[in-house]
């Protein structure tokens, strides 16, 4: 965690800024845990020591720990304090945890795992979307593609549109468990896109694969939609591998 950070406010601070304070503490601790600065089994500083060190309220620290606990990163027990949980307990599909992982330089294995997950989930979701999508959902996909083309994936606006496209594909499945993965898949799409541009520009324009997928869903063709999504993910992984190798 960043040492000596003093911008959280005074120990007795209340009001609208309180959410930002405990959120900032949770963020810093989360990045530190995902980055390996705290290993599984390590005990975090006690709330009194931590609060005094950063000049924040003990309640803000406790709320931050509750956030991390809900994501499986830490566990608090009487007398033993707060310890970092085993990695197997971490909710790696939580959008915040994904964001913290990418802030702390994720391992190549973890990035490849994300693409493996996408390859398991998204092609079948695309096939279902081709069979079940509504006209309104198709319109939203088309609008997202227009914004992707307009802004490009090097921009926040373009990546937001990309997330919206993939979100709508999952929504169009009308399968509630699949739809519940939307925020996780969207975060994985966004953060891997950022990652592969960290040292170089995108090696190619991915719009052709997105348009091919859109066309298959619009045509109500589940077989072609499934294969189009597989190709989209395969090429996205190939682009990312270039950044991993670099």
C-alpha positions in Angstrom: 0.0 0.0 0.0 1.2 3.5 -0.7 3.1 4.8 2.3 2.3 8.1 4.0 -0.8 8.8 2.1 -2.4 11.7 4.0 -5.3 12.7 1.7 -8.1 10.7 3.3 -9.1 13.3 5.8 -9.2 13.7 9.6 -10.0 10.9 12.0 -13.4 12.2 12.8 -14.5 13.1 9.3 -18.1 12.3 8.3 -20.5 13.0 5.5 -20.4 12.4 1.7 -16.6 12.1 1.6 -16.7 9.0 3.9 -17.5 6.6 1.1 -14.5 7.9 -0.9 -12.3 7.5 2.1 -13.0 3.9 2.9 -13.2 3.1 -0.9 -9.7 4.6 -1.3 -8.4 2.5 1.7 -9.9 -0.6 0.2 -8.4 0.2 -3.2 -4.9 0.7 -1.8 -5.1 -2.5 0.3 -6.6 -4.4 -2.6 -3.9 -3.4 -5.0 -1.2 -4.3 -2.4 -2.7 -7.7 -1.9 -3.2 -8.5 -5.6 0.3 -7.2 -6.2 1.8 -9.6 -3.6 3.0 -6.9 -1.2 0.8 -8.8 1.4 1.0 -12.6 1.0 -1.7 -15.0 2.0 -1.6 -15.4 5.7 0.0 -12.0 6.4 -1.6 -10.0 9.2 -2.6 -6.5 8.4 -1.9 -3.6 10.7 -4.5 -3.2 13.5 -7.2 -0.6 13.0 -5.8 1.8 15.6 -2.3 1.7 14.1 -3.5 1.9 10.6 -6.0 4.8 11.4 -3.3 6.8 13.2 -0.8 6.2 10.4 -3.1 7.5 7.7 -5.0 10.0 9.8 -8.4 8.4 9.0 -11.2 7.2 11.3 -11.3 3.7 12.6 -14.8 3.3 11.2 -13.4 4.1 7.7 -10.7 1.4 8.1 -13.3 -1.1 9.4 -15.6 -0.4 6.4 -12.6 -0.9 4.0 -11.9 -4.2 5.6 -15.6 -5.2 5.3 -15.3 -4.5 1.5 -12.2 -6.6 1.2 -13.7 -9.4 3.3 -16.8 -9.5 1.0 -14.5 -10.0 -2.0 -12.7 -12.9 -0.2 -9.4 -11.1 0.1 -9.2 -10.9 3.9 -10.7 -12.6 7.0 -11.0 -11.0 10.4 -11.1 -13.0 13.6 -11.2 -12.0 17.2 -7.7 -12.0 18.9 -5.9 -12.9 15.6 -6.7 -9.8 13.7 -7.2 -9.4 9.9 -5.3 -11.7 7.7 -5.0 -12.0 3.9 -7.0 -15.0 2.8 -5.7 -17.8 0.6 -5.8 -16.9 -3.1 -8.3 -19.7 -3.6 -10.8 -17.7 -1.6 -10.4 -14.5 -3.7 -13.4 -13.5 -5.9 -11.4 -13.1 -9.0 -14.5 -12.3 -11.0 -15.4 -9.3 -8.9 -14.9 -6.2 -11.2 -13.0 -4.4 -8.4 -10.7 -7.3 -7.9 -10.0 -7.5 -11.6 -9.2 -3.8 -11.7 -6.8 -4.2 -8.8 -5.1 -7.2 -10.4 -4.4 -5.2 -13.5 -3.1 -2.2 -11.5 -0.6 -4.5 -9.9 0.7 -6.2 -13.0 -1.2 -9.5 -13.4 0.7 -12.6 -14.3 0.6 -14.0 -17.9 -1.1 -17.1 -16.5 -3.9 -15.0 -15.0 -4.5 -13.1 -18.2 -4.7 -16.3 -20.2 -7.1 -17.7 -17.7 -9.4 -14.8 -18.3 -9.4 -15.5 -22.0 -10.0 -19.2 -21.3 -13.0 -18.2 -19.3 -14.3 -16.0 -22.1 -13.9 -18.8 -24.6 -15.9 -21.1 -22.4 -18.8 -18.6 -21.8 -19.1 -16.1 -24.6 -19.4 -18.3 -27.7 -22.4 -20.2 -26.3 -23.8 -16.9 -25.1 -23.5 -15.5 -28.6 -25.4 -18.6 -30.0 -28.2 -18.1 -27.5 -28.3 -14.3 -28.3 -28.8 -15.1 -32.0 -31.8 -17.1 -31.1 -33.3 -14.9 -28.4 -32.3 -11.3 -29.0 -34.9 -8.6 -29.3 -35.0 -5.8 -31.8 -34.1 -3.3 -29.0 -31.1 -5.4 -27.9 -29.9 -5.6 -31.5 -30.3 -1.8 -31.8 -28.2 -1.3 -28.7 -25.5 -3.6 -30.1 -25.5 -1.7 -33.3 -25.2 1.6 -31.4 -22.3 0.3 -29.4 -20.5 -0.7 -32.6 -21.0 2.8 -34.0 -19.4 4.3 -30.9 -16.5 1.8 -30.9 -15.8 2.8 -34.5 -16.1 6.5 -33.8 -13.9 6.6 -30.7 -11.7 3.5 -31.1 -10.6 1.2 -28.3 -7.7 3.4 -27.3 -10.2 5.7 -25.6 -12.4 5.3 -22.6 -15.5 6.0 -24.7 -14.6 3.2 -27.1 -13.9 0.7 -24.4 -17.1 1.6 -22.6 -19.0 0.9 -25.9 -17.1 -2.4 -26.2 -18.3 -3.4 -22.7 -21.8 -2.4 -23.6 -21.7 -4.6 -26.7 -20.6 -7.6 -24.8 -23.0 -6.9 -22.0 -25.9 -6.8 -24.4 -24.9 -10.1 -26.0 -25.1 -11.7 -22.5 -28.4 -9.9 -21.8 -29.9 -11.2 -25.0 -29.4 -14.8 -23.8 -32.3 -14.3 -21.4 -30.4 -16.6 -19.1 -30.1 -15.1 -15.6 -27.0 -16.9 -14.5 -25.2 -15.9 -17.7 -26.4 -12.3 -17.3 -25.0 -12.2 -13.8 -21.5 -12.7 -15.4 -22.0 -9.5 -17.4 -20.0 -7.1 -15.2 -17.2 -9.6 -14.8 -16.9 -10.3 -18.5 -17.1 -6.6 -19.3 -14.4 -5.9 -16.8 -12.2 -8.6 -18.3 -12.8 -7.2 -21.8 -11.9 -3.7 -20.7 -8.9 -4.4 -18.7 -7.3 -6.8 -21.2 -7.9 -4.2 -23.8 -6.1 -1.6 -21.7 -3.3 -4.1 -21.0 -2.5 -4.9 -24.6 -2.1 -1.2 -25.3 0.2 -0.4 -22.4 3.4 -0.3 -24.4 2.2 -0.1 -28.0 -0.8 0.8 -30.1 -3.4 -1.9 -31.0 -1.8 -4.0 -33.7 -5.0 -4.0 -35.7 -8.6 -2.7 -35.8 -10.9 -5.3 -34.2 -14.1 -3.9 -35.7 -14.3 -6.5 -38.4 -14.8 -9.4 -35.9 -17.3 -7.4 -33.9 -19.3 -6.6 -37.1 -19.2 -10.3 -38.2 -20.6 -11.2 -34.7 -23.3 -8.6 -34.9 -24.3 -9.7 -38.4 -24.7 -13.3 -37.3 -26.8 -12.3 -34.3 -28.9 -10.1 -36.5 -29.4 -12.9 -38.9 -30.5 -15.3 -36.1 -27.7 -17.7 -37.0 -26.5 -19.4 -33.8 -23.8 -21.5 -35.4 -22.2 -18.5 -37.2 -22.5 -16.4 -34.1 -20.8 -19.0 -32.0 -17.9 -19.2 -34.4 -17.7 -15.4 -34.8 -17.3 -15.0 -31.0 -14.7 -17.6 -30.9 -12.7 -15.9 -33.6 -13.1 -12.5 -31.9 -11.7 -13.9 -28.6 -9.0 -15.8 -30.4 -7.7 -12.7 -32.1 -8.0 -10.6 -29.0 -5.8 -13.2 -27.1 -3.3 -13.1 -30.0 -3.1 -9.3 -29.7 -2.6 -9.6 -25.9 0.1 -12.3 -26.3 2.1 -9.8 -28.2 2.1 -7.5 -25.1 2.9 -10.4 -22.8 5.9 -11.4 -25.0 7.0 -7.7 -25.2 
